[in-house]
Amino acid sequence: MPKNQYDNKRIRPLTASEREFVLAYIANGGNATQAALSAYTCSSTQSGSVMGSRLLRSPHIHAAVEAAMNQSGYPIVKVIQKLCDRVNREPTLMRQLKGYEMLFKLLGL
């Protein structure tokens, strides 16, 4: 039985933009919106947010983020902690809940 939704799925290679997104995502400490804005041509922060969320739900992006973090010696536990800290700083409960929802999707929960 697979541990999460990303196990036992065929992972396709990343495009140049997807690779840039993964690298930007790791470099900025896990901000998918900023990573999408730097890797793609987005018309607004909101479209960058939507694109970043969509990208993180893709099995091949998820696998690439995890692999890049493991190769760089940046364990997933530290990333999760940074994301939780960031979500907890959100000003409203609704934004915090949305942040945790996105984190759970990223983790395949």
C-alpha atoms as a printed R data frame, in Angstrom:
    type eleno elety resid chain resno      x      y       z
1   ATOM     1    CA   MET     A     1  0.000  0.000   0.000
2   ATOM     2    CA   PRO     A     2  1.446  3.445  -0.924
3   ATOM     3    CA   LYS     A     3  2.440  5.751   1.958
4   ATOM     4    CA   ASN     A     4  1.051  8.793   0.188
5   ATOM     5    CA   GLN     A     5 -0.425  9.949  -3.112
6   ATOM     6    CA   TYR     A     6  3.031 10.352  -4.680
7   ATOM     7    CA   ASP     A     7  4.172  6.742  -4.231
8   ATOM     8    CA   ASN     A     8  3.911  4.308  -7.136
9   ATOM     9    CA   LYS     A     9  3.281  7.026  -9.717
10  ATOM    10    CA   ARG     A    10  5.361  7.588 -12.773
11  ATOM    11    CA   ILE     A    11  7.396 10.753 -12.332
12  ATOM    12    CA   ARG     A    12  8.094 12.703 -15.521
13  ATOM    13    CA   PRO     A    13 11.131 14.943 -16.006
14  ATOM    14    CA   LEU     A    14 10.836 18.618 -15.096
15  ATOM    15    CA   THR     A    15 10.615 21.382 -17.658
16  ATOM    16    CA   ALA     A    16 13.071 24.290 -17.391
17  ATOM    17    CA   SER     A    17 10.414 26.460 -15.683
18  ATOM    18    CA   GLU     A    18  9.500 23.693 -13.251
19  ATOM    19    CA   ARG     A    19 13.185 23.248 -12.368
20  ATOM    20    CA   GLU     A    20 13.469 26.997 -11.786
21  ATOM    21    CA   PHE     A    21 10.343 26.867  -9.576
22  ATOM    22    CA   VAL     A    22 11.790 24.025  -7.469
23  ATOM    23    CA   LEU     A    23 15.105 25.830  -6.987
24  ATOM    24    CA   ALA     A    24 13.393 29.132  -6.131
25  ATOM    25    CA   TYR     A    25 11.014 27.355  -3.739
26  ATOM    26    CA   ILE     A    26 13.912 25.842  -1.809
27  ATOM    27    CA   ALA     A    27 16.015 29.018  -1.936
28  ATOM    28    CA   ASN     A    28 13.264 31.235  -0.523
29  ATOM    29    CA   GLY     A    29 12.400 28.879   2.320
30  ATOM    30    CA   GLY     A    30  9.213 27.401   0.901
31  ATOM    31    CA   ASN     A    31  7.263 30.337  -0.524
32  ATOM    32    CA   ALA     A    32  5.421 28.822  -3.503
33  ATOM    33    CA   THR     A    33  3.952 32.165  -4.590
34  ATOM    34    CA   GLN     A    34  7.333 33.866  -4.848
35  ATOM    35    CA   ALA     A    35  8.830 30.799  -6.538
36  ATOM    36    CA   ALA     A    36  6.051 30.791  -9.149
37  ATOM    37    CA   LEU     A    37  6.440 34.531  -9.738
38  ATOM    38    CA   SER     A    38 10.162 34.093 -10.382
39  ATOM    39    CA   ALA     A    39  9.845 30.973 -12.567
40  ATOM    40    CA   TYR     A    40  6.765 31.870 -14.621
41  ATOM    41    CA   THR     A    41  5.174 34.940 -16.148
42  ATOM    42    CA   CYS     A    42  2.344 35.637 -13.723
43  ATOM    43    CA   SER     A    43  0.117 38.670 -14.047
44  ATOM    44    CA   SER     A    44 -0.400 39.096 -10.299
45  ATOM    45    CA   THR     A    45  0.531 37.789  -6.881
46  ATOM    46    CA   GLN     A    46 -2.792 35.968  -6.760
47  ATOM    47    CA   SER     A    47 -2.079 34.108 -10.006
48  ATOM    48    CA   GLY     A    48  1.389 33.275  -8.638
49  ATOM    49    CA   SER     A    49 -0.264 31.881  -5.519
50  ATOM    50    CA   VAL     A    50 -2.627 29.709  -7.564
51  ATOM    51    CA   MET     A    51  0.183 28.502  -9.811
52  ATOM    52    CA   GLY     A    52  2.467 27.753  -6.852
53  ATOM    53    CA   SER     A    53 -0.261 25.757  -5.127
54  ATOM    54    CA   ARG     A    54 -1.017 23.826  -8.309
55  ATOM    55    CA   LEU     A    55  2.639 23.069  -8.914
56  ATOM    56    CA   LEU     A    56  3.176 21.750  -5.388
57  ATOM    57    CA   ARG     A    57  0.316 19.283  -5.864
58  ATOM    58    CA   SER     A    58  1.995 17.769  -8.940
59  ATOM    59    CA   PRO     A    59  3.699 14.457  -8.105
60  ATOM    60    CA   HIS     A    60  6.785 15.230 -10.203
61  ATOM    61    CA   ILE     A    61  7.247 18.666  -8.577
62  ATOM    62    CA   HIS     A    62  6.734 17.189  -5.106
63  ATOM    63    CA   ALA     A    63  9.323 14.486  -5.826
64  ATOM    64    CA   ALA     A    64 11.787 17.043  -7.214
65  ATOM    65    CA   VAL     A    65 11.424 19.324  -4.171
66  ATOM    66    CA   GLU     A    66 11.965 16.405  -1.823
67  ATOM    67    CA   ALA     A    67 14.959 15.112  -3.799
68  ATOM    68    CA   ALA     A    68 16.559 18.564  -4.034
69  ATOM    69    CA   MET     A    69 16.154 19.126  -0.304
70  ATOM    70    CA   ASN     A    70 17.649 15.734   0.483
71  ATOM    71    CA   GLN     A    71 20.595 16.335  -1.889
72  ATOM    72    CA   SER     A    72 21.279 19.742  -0.437
73  ATOM    73    CA   GLY     A    73 21.261 18.366   3.087
74  ATOM    74    CA   TYR     A    74 18.170 20.409   3.913
75  ATOM    75    CA   PRO     A    75 15.888 17.899   5.618
76  ATOM    76    CA   ILE     A    76 12.160 17.993   5.005
77  ATOM    77    CA   VAL     A    77 11.561 18.371   8.747
78  ATOM    78    CA   LYS     A    78 13.223 21.809   8.705
79  ATOM    79    CA   VAL     A    79 11.127 22.873   5.723
80  ATOM    80    CA   ILE     A    80  7.938 21.740   7.435
81  ATOM    81    CA   GLN     A    81  8.908 23.668  10.576
82  ATOM    82    CA   LYS     A    82  9.645 26.823   8.554
83  ATOM    83    CA   LEU     A    83  6.310 26.514   6.747
84  ATOM    84    CA   CYS     A    84  4.442 25.993  10.033
85  ATOM    85    CA   ASP     A    85  6.145 29.038  11.537
86  ATOM    86    CA   ARG     A    86  5.210 31.078   8.484
87  ATOM    87    CA   VAL     A    87  1.580 29.902   8.570
88  ATOM    88    CA   ASN     A    88  1.316 30.713  12.277
89  ATOM    89    CA   ARG     A    89  2.317 34.324  11.532
90  ATOM    90    CA   GLU     A    90 -0.669 34.795   9.210
91  ATOM    91    CA   PRO     A    91 -2.998 37.491  10.588
92  ATOM    92    CA   THR     A    92 -6.292 35.611  10.302
93  ATOM    93    CA   LEU     A    93 -7.432 32.144  11.257
94  ATOM    94    CA   MET     A    94 -8.773 31.553   7.734
95  ATOM    95    CA   ARG     A    95 -5.356 32.258   6.195
96  ATOM    96    CA   GLN     A    96 -3.710 29.986   8.765
97  ATOM    97    CA   LEU     A    97 -6.139 27.169   7.941
98  ATOM    98    CA   LYS     A    98 -5.509 27.634   4.218
99  ATOM    99    CA   GLY     A    99 -1.764 27.498   4.873
100 ATOM   100    CA   TYR     A   100 -2.063 24.249   6.795
101 ATOM   101    CA   GLU     A   101 -4.319 22.818   4.099
102 ATOM   102    CA   MET     A   102 -1.635 23.564   1.491
103 ATOM   103    CA   LEU     A   103  1.048 22.075   3.747
104 ATOM   104    CA   PHE     A   104 -0.955 18.861   4.165
105 ATOM   105    CA   LYS     A   105 -1.434 18.626   0.401
106 ATOM   106    CA   LEU     A   106  2.293 19.089  -0.105
107 ATOM   107    CA   LEU     A   107  2.943 16.238   2.333
108 ATOM   108    CA   GLY     A   108  0.342 14.015   0.677
109 ATOM   109    CA   LEU     A   109 -1.920 13.888   3.737
